[in-house]
Amino acid sequence: MFTRPAFLALLVTLVALAPAPARADAPWKLLNYSPTANTLLSAYTPDAGATVYFAGDGGVIVKKSGTAFSLMDTGTMAPLRGVSGSGPNDIWAVGGSSFTESSTDPERSVLLHYNGQSWTRTTPPGIQGLAQNYVVNGVWVSPTGGAFAVVEYNNAPARFDTGQNKWVFEDLVIDYQAHPNARSDFSCSSIFGFSDTDVYAAGSYGTVLHRDASGWKLMAQFETDGGSGGTFTFNLLESVWGPSAATVFASGNFGQMYMLDNTAQAPAWSMVNQGGGLFNGYDLAAMSGTGPNDVWLAGLAGTLRHWTGAVDQLANHDTVPLYGRHAITRLTGNSYLLAGELGLIETFNGATAARTALSSKTVAGNSLAWGGAGLGSRLWLAPMYISQATGIYSWSKGRMQSHPIPGVSDSYLRAFKVFASNEVWFSAVASSDGANYLKRFNGSAWSDWQPPGFFGLPQAITGVAKATGGYGILLASNSQGQPCFAGAASTTCLDPFDPNSYTYADIAAGPDGSVYAVGQEGRLAVWRNGTWSTSVVGAQGLSPKDGLNAVAAGPGMVVPLGENQAAFYSTDGGSNWQPVAGVTRRPPQEAGPLAFFRSVVHAGGGVFWAALITSGSYTDGGKAYLYRIQNGTAELVQGGFSSMIYNLSSAPEQQALFAVGDNGVIWTTNPNFREPGLNRALPGALMLLVNQ
């Protein structure tokens, strides 16, 4: 398990936009990132930069042709960790995800070949006696087309056997007399070479392998004490590369760098940079250069270092903001391309260390959080942290514009929902003194609001749904809510003395006037015929039930979703609950759910869309997936997104859906929606450009 930084959520709202030709279930596209918001992990150019292929999360391959970018169809949602080729008609891209349904899931191992026309999947190499597939960490293709790959959990690299038309693991020789303390349970992260009989691979425990005419041999292992005594490694070599066969470098996770001088009488690896140690070092994940004394190294947290031949004296060119770079590719001379987190692509001048961003994103001040169904005829977004100076945001003409809310100081958002241009709900808690804000907008001004029958200090809500004769609301309590129905003159809530009353996470209204609230351990509260009733939704015999995080309702269908991929539907909205087909429930984990649905929305016509996110506490976690649900069956449509999606909204009259999440990412089924004052579709390239 690996811990990642937790990111804040983002929700989006839109309603009453001018018509535009788009289907509500069309492919999802990015609105505010170009060309992608998925993290890029590797890059390859067959022609010194005229064409470049960037591979990354979500099965993404971005093709750069001149100054134009396009997304290629790869047929996978798994992270693609490596890309290499011998020319424009012979390119391999490899990867896979360890965060899959099972160890035999085809997304676990991905090896794709490009023949100049399309990407084709090939069969992963098998390990005798084991059925599992394994993540493929990297690939290198020789000038003659020989393809070699390194695979997670297997120490021997693989080769594509053109005669058998399949990948096979090669034999590895470990000379224990020369390496008496060598570990054999290592795996390799990187591979690079100069010919079919001169290939290097590097990985865990500071391991370096070499392939010559006789096959693979263990060449060096710099951590032979086993690290912590288990499978954890302190010395993880993430990159191996050389400007020529005469000099080879390997670098890794805490700034360590080793060099092999093949011109010496007795070639041997030596450490040329000690780095800063495991807990205060810097990451060196990729490298490229022009010669043995001119090597550029890039890594996480904006690391960018330069080797000029002096031991332990890497020149520091680290950058802010701290976006990680996972790939560096030399074009010609001192010209390079860098690629990394959230689709970052930069040109880089090795002579001046100057960088120029080729990718772009629109920024809104801070992470965005909560939304609903539209304010007027624009796309509106609300940040998790509400600044008194900026308030909420609108997306207008490809830019973010701020809109302060009168009387609201710096605060944390709890709810933001818009039903019409004159019916907007806002709830937040002040960061200074914990005071609550509960406001409504009538199309011209904001005013305080209290549920009928409540007096004194303002209440706070975590959710609201518009129903016949009033509103279903969740009164806030410890990030959960108490279901209530606020009518014209009074408010009826679940019994406040019931300890289960404040355990609800989401609320929705059906077209028949019913209101549904879902929460912890499968709890369901239904408002119907003037009264609340409660029950539990979940698999038979399962105790406790999975928590429910989201609910949506349409004509003749209610869909509650939640932890461990729990997904149910009911055609009567009350008792006959069935599991949604196409979604497999995951077993609970002590560290928390591996995956859970975060949002669901009814898009009209009996079609629901749901956002599932995976826990960032696990390797290959912290990703988002979009499901389409109809007639009780779910289909995984797109996913593996680097930024988690926390909320969905629907604009049926616009025939568009919006999905929003971490890092301010906005996905939509209709990127050409029209905005007020525009008499044409909004071009996707019209956005605020910022250097990363």
N, C-alpha and C positions, 0 to 999 in steps of 0.2 A: 504494500500500500504506500502511496505517495500523497502528501498533502499539497493541495494547490490553494492559492489565494481565493477567498470567497468573493464573488462579485455581486453587485446589487442588481435588482430586477428592473425591467422596463415594460411599461404598458402603453398602449397607443389607442387613440380614439379617432373615429371618422364617421361622418354622416352627411347625407344630403349633397353629395358631390354630383357634378354634372355627369351625364352618362358618358361612358367610354367603352370601346369594344374590348371586353375581356370576360372570360368565364371565371366564376367564383372558384372553380376547382382547377384552374390553369396552373402550370408549374410555378413554384415560388421563386421569386427573384429578389435580389437586394435592392433597396431603394437608396441607401445612403452610404454605401461603401463601393469602391470601384478599384480593381475588378472583382474582388472577393473579400469577405471578412473572415474566411477560414485561414487558419495558420498554415503557412507554407514551410515545408520541411526539407525540400531538396530542389535543385535546379540543374538543367542540362541544356547546353547549346551545341548544335552540330555544325554551326557555321559562324563562329566568332561573334555571336550576338544578333545576327540578322533575324534569327528565330530562336526563342528560348522557351523551354517547357518547365513550368513550376508545378511541383506536386505537393499535396498537403492533406489536411483534414477533410473529412466528408467525401473522400474519393475524388477530390478536386484536382484537375490538371488545367492550369491556366497556360494558354499558348500566347506568347508575345510575337507578333509578326511586325517588324518595324516598330511603329509607335502604337499599333492597335493590339488590344487584348481580346481574347475570346475564351470561353469555357468549353472544354472538350467533354464528350460523353464517354465516361469510363465504365459505366455499369456497376459501380460499387459505391458504398457509403463509408467504407473503411478508410482509416488514415493511410495515405500513401507516403512512405518514409524515405523512399529513394527513387531516383530516376537517372538513367544513363543510357548511352547508345553508341553505336559505331557510325551513325549517319542519320539523315532525315527519314529513312525508310526502315530503320532498325533501332528501335528504342524500347527499353524495358522500364516499367514502373512497378515497384513492389511495396508491400505494406501488410496491413491487417490489423485487427483489433483483438486484444485479449479480453475486452469487455463485451462479450457476445453471449448469446443464449446458451450455447454449449461448446464443448471443446471440439466438436466436429462441424461447427457452423462454418460455411464457406467464407464468411467475412473474416474469419480468424487469419487465414493465409491468403494473400492476394499477390499474384504474379501476372502482370499484364504486358502484352507485347503490341507494339505499334508498327505497322507496316507502311506507314505513310498515308493510310486511308482511314483506319479504325483501330481501336484498342480491342484486343482479344484476350480473354482469360485463359491461363494454362493451369495444369494440375500441380499442386504443391508437392514437394518431395515427401516421401513417406519414411517413417522411422520404424524399423523392424520391431514387431511386438507391441507397437503403440498405434492407437487409432487417431490420436490427436493431431490437429494441424497446429502450426506455430506461427507467430508473427514474424514476418520477414523484415529485417532491420535495414538492409541496404543492398545495392546492386552495383556492379561495375561491368562494363562491356568493353572488350578489347578492340583494337583497330580492325581486327579480322572478324569481329562479330561474336567472339566467345563471351558468353554471359555467365557471371559468377555472382552468387548471393550469399549473405550471411543471415542466419535464422535464429530467432530467440530459442533458448533452452536446448540448443544443440551446438556442440563445439566445432564440428566440421562444417566448412562452407559447402554450398551446393553449386552444381554446374548444369547448364541446360545442354542436354545431350541431343544434338541435332539429328543423329541417326535414329534414336528412339522417340524423338519429338517430345521429351519430357525432362523435368528437373530430377536430378539424382544427387544424393549426398556423396561427397568424395571421401576417401580415407584420409585420416590424419595420423601422423607419426609423432609421438612424444618420446624423446630420448631422455629417460629418467636418470641416466648416468650423467648427462650434461645438465639436466634440470632436476636434481634429486628431490626438491620440495614442490615441484609443480603440481598445481591443481588441474584436474581434468573436467571439472564441472562448470567451466566458464562458458560464456556465449559472446559472440562478436557483434559489435554495433556498426562497424564501418568497414568498407572494402574499397581498395584502389589498386591499380596496377599499371604496367607499362607494356606487357605482352601476355599471351596465354601462359607463358612459363616464367612470369615475373609478376606475381600478384601478392599483395599484402592485405591482411585482415587484422583488426584490433578490437578489443572489447574489455570485458570485466576482468578484475584482478590484474590490470595492467598487462594484458596478454597481447602479444603480437605473433601472428602466423605468417608463414611465407610459402608460396607455391612456386616450385621450380619444375624442371623437366621430369623429376621423379615423383612429384606430388606435394601435398601439404605437410609442413613440419612446424612444430612449436619452435619459434625463434627466440622469444623472450617472454618473461613473466615477472613483473616488477612488484607484485604483491603476492607473496607465497605463503603468508601466515594465515590466509583465509579471512582476512578482515576481522569481523566481529566473531568469527568462529562458525558463522552460518552462511546463508546464501547472499548476505549483504556484502557489497564490495566498496571499499574506500577509493580504489583506483580504477575508475571507469574511463577507458579510452573511447572517446566518441568520434574521433576523426583520424584517418590515416591518409597521407597525401605526399606527393613529392613532385618537384619541378622536373626531375628526370630520374632515370634509374640510378644515377650516381648518389643522390641524396634523398632520403625519405624521412618524413616527420610523423609523429603521432602526438595527439593532444587530448585533454580530457576535462573531467568535471570540476577540478579545483584549480585549474590554471597550469597543471603539469604539462610539460612538453619534452619530448624525446627526439633525438636525431640519430639517424643511421648514415654514416659516411662510408659508402661502398668503394670509395677510392683509396681508403686506408689499406695498409698491408694486412691487417686483421680486422675487418669490419665488425663493429659492435655498436649496440645502442647505448647512448649516454643521455642523461637528463640535462637539458639546456635551459629549462625554466622550472623552478620549484613550485611556483604558484603560491597560494596563500593558505593551503590546508583545506580540509574538507568543509569546515564550518565558517571560514572567513576568506575563502578563495573566490575565484571567478571562473566562469564556464567558458571553455574553448571547444565549441561543438563543430566548427567547420573551418576549413582553411583553403587558401589558394595563393598564388604568387607568381613571380617571374624567375626566381632563382634561389639558390641555397641561402642567400643573405637578404632576401626580400620576400617575406611570407606574411600575409595578412590572416588573422584569426578572429572569428566572430563567435558570439554565444549569447546566452541568456542575459537578461537585465541590461541590454544595451552594450554588452562587452564588444570592444573592437580594439585589438592589439596588433602591434607590428614587430616582427622579428627581423633584425638587421644583422644578425651574426654574433651579437654580444650575449654571453651567458647571463641569465637572470636579469636581463634588461629589456624586456618587451616594452616598447613605447605604448603609452596609454592614450587611446583615442575613443574611450567610452563615451556614450551619448545619452542625452536626456531628451524626451521621455524614455523610460527604460523598457522599450519594446525589444524582446529577444530576437536575435537573428540566427536562423538555423542553416542557412546556405549562403555561400559566397562563390561566385563563378566568374572567372576571368574571361574577358572578351578579347580585346587586343591591347597590346602595350600595357599601360597602367590603368586601363579601364575595367571596372568590375560591375557586377550586379549583386546586390544583397537581397535576401528574402527572409521573412520570419513571421512573427505573431500578427494575427488579425489581418493577413493579406499584405503585410508590409513589403513593398518592392522599392528598391532604391538603386540609382546609379552611384558609383563610388569612384573617385579619382585617387589612385594609389600614390600619386605624386604630391597632392595637396591635402589628402584626407577629406576632401569636400564631398558631401553627399547631396543628392537631389531626389526627392520622393517622386515616384511614378504612380504610386497608389494614392488614394485619397479617401477621406471620410469627413462627414459633416459632424461637428461637435456641438454640444448643447450645455457646456458648463460643468455638469456632473452626471453621474449615472441616472438613467431615467427609470421610472418605476411603475406607475399605475395608470390605468386608462379605462375607457368604456366605449361609447358608440358615437362620438362625434360632436363637435361644437361648430354650428354653422356649416360652412361648406369647405372646411379645411381639415387637415390632419393635425391633431393636437396630441401633445405628450406631456406627462407630468413626471418630474424627477423624484427619486426616492427622498432626497434631501431638498427641501424647498428653501431657497434663499429669498430673503425679504426683497432683495434688489431685483431678482430675475423671475421669481414665481414659477409659472408653468411655461410651456413652449408651444409654438405652432410651427409646422413645417410649411413654409411659404416660398414658392419659386425656387425650390432646391436649397433653401437655407433655413436654419433654426432662428426663430425670433422669440424673445422673452416677453412675458406678460405678467407683471407683478399682480398679486391679489391684495387689494386694500385690507389693511388691518391684520395681515398675517406676517408674523416675524419668522426668523429662521426656525424651521420645524421639520419633522419627519412625517412623510405622507403615510396615511392609513388607507385611504380610499379616494378614487377619482372616477366618476362615472357620468357619462353624458347620454341623455336620451333624445335630446333635441337641442336646437340652438338656444332655446329659452328654458332649458331644463338640465342644469349641470349640478353635480354633487361633488363636494370637496370635503375631506376630513383629514386632519393632521394633528400632531401633538408638538408643542413648542419645545425646542431643544434646551431652552434656558430654565424654565420652571415647570414643564410638564402640563401646561394648560392645553385644553382641547380646543380645536377649531372645527366647527361643523357649519358649512356654508353652502348656499345655493345661488346659482346664477340664472337670472330671468331673461337674459338676452341683452340687457343693458347695464345691470349692476349686480354686485354680490351682496348677499345679506345673510345674517345668522339664521340658523334654523334649529328648532328643537322638535323631537317627536311629540305629537299631541299628548298632553297629560304630564309631560316632564317640565320641571321648573328648576331654577337655580343655575348652577354652572353648566356650560355647554357640554353636551354629550359627544362621544366620538363613535364612529362606526367603522367597521372593516369591510362592509359590503352592502350593496343596495340593489334591489331588483324592482322594476316597475310592474305592478299587477293591476288587475281590475279593482277599482275602488281604493287604491292606495299603493303602498310600497312595502316590500319585505326588506327588512334591514337586519344587520348583525351589529348589536351594541358591543363595542370593543371591550375586551378584557384579556390582557396578557397575550396579545396578538391573535386571540381567538374571539369568537363572537357569540352572543345570545340571540337566537332568532326572535324577531318581533314583527308584527304586522302593524304598520302605521296607517290608520284610516284617516278619514276627514276630521274626526273629532276625538278619537282615542287611539291608544296603542295597546295591543295585546301581545304579551311575550310568553315564552315558556316560563314555567315556575322558576323564579330566581333563586329559590332555596334548594332546587334540585342541583346537586353537584355536577350533573351532566349538562346543565343549561348553557354553560360557557365553553363549549368544546367544538364549536362549529367554525368551519374555515371558508365556506363559499355559499352563495345563495343565488337562486335563479327563479324566474317566473315562467310558467307555461301559458300557452294561448288560451287555456280554459279558465284562467284566473288563479290556479293553484300556485303555491310558492314552495320551493324545495330548498332545504339547507342541509349540508353534509359536513361531517367532521370526524373526530377521533373515533378509532375502533369501529368504523363503518356506520356511525350514527347518521340517521336520517330523520329530519323533522319536516312535516308537511302541513301547510296551512290550506285548509279546504273547508268550505261551508262554515266559515266563521270560527274555526277552532284549529288548534295545533294538535297533531298526533305524532308519536315517535315510534321508530322501529330501527332495525339494524340490517344493513346490507352487507353481504359477504358470502364467501364460500362455506358450504355446509361442513360442520365439524371443525372449523378453524376458529381457534380462540387464543389470544384476542384477534378480532378482525383487523384487517388492514385499514389504516386511516384513510379517509377520503378528503381530497384537496380541492376538487373542482366538480361542478355540476352544470349541465345545460339542459334545456327543455325545448321541444318543438311539438308540432301536432302529432299526437299519438306516440310520443317517444320521450323518455327521460334517460339521460346518460350521466351517472356519477363515476368518477375516476379517482385513483389515489396511489398510495404507497405500494411498492413492490409490483408495480404495473397492474394493480387491481383495476378492472374495468367491467362495468355492468350496464345493463339497459333494462328498461321496463316499458311495455306498451300500455300499461294501465296506470303507471306512475304511483303505485302503492304497494303491491305485494309480490307480484310475479317477476322477480329479478333473475336475469340470466347473465352469465358471463359473456362478454364480447368476444366473438371468435376472432382469431388472428393475433391475439395478444396473450402471451404466456406469463402467468404470474411467477414472480421470482420469490425464492425463499427469503424470509427476513434475515438480516445480518445484525450482529451485535453493534457494529459501528454505525448502524443506520441503514435506511433503504438503499439498495444498489441503484435503483431507478424508480422514478415515480412521475405520474402525470401531474402537471402543474396547472394546466388550463384546458378548457374545452368550450367550444362555441357552436351554436346552431347556425349554419350558413344558409338555411332555407332549403326547401325541397326534400326534407328528411335527411340532409347531409350534415354531419358534425365533423369538426376538425379539432384535434387534440394535440397538445404539446407535451412531450415526454422528455424529462431531463435525467441524466445519470449523475451519480454522486462524484464530485471532484476529489473525493478522498481516495479514489481507486485509480490504478493505472488505466489509461484510456477512458477515464470518466470525465465528468465536466463537459459533456456534449449534449446536444439537443436533437430531437427527432420529431417529425410531423406525421401524424396519422390522419387518415380519412376514414370516418365511420359512417356506415349506412346499413340499415336493416339488421343491426346487431353484429356486423362484421367490420373489422378494422383492416386497413391496408397501410403499411408503412410506405410513405411517398418519398420523403426526402429526410436526410439526417446526417449525423456525424458532424454537425456544425460546431465550430470552436467556441462560439458564444451560446450559452444556455438561453432558451426562450422561456419567459415566465408568463406571458399572457397573449391571448388571441382576441381579436375583435372582428366583427363582420359588418359589412355595409352591403346588404343584398341589393338595394336600389342602384348601387354603383357596380354591382357584380364583382366585388373585390373583398379580399380578406387581408388582414394585417397580423403579423406575428412580431413580437418585440422582446428584447431581453438584454443580457449583459452587454456592456461596452457600447450601448446606444444603438445596437443593430436593429434595423427595421427590414423585415421581409414582407413582401406583398405578392398577391396573385395578379395585380394590375399596376405595374410601375408607371403606366401612362395615364394615371388618373388626372383629371383637370382640376385646377384650382381657381378661385375667384379672381377675375381680372385677366385671366388667360383665355385666349380663343383658340388655343392649340394644346395638344398633349405636352405634358412636361417632359423634356428630354432628360434621360437618366444622367447625362454628363453635366447637367447644370447644377453644380453643388459647390459648397465652400471647400476649397482645397487647403489642406494644412500639411506642413512638413512634419514628419514623424520624428 
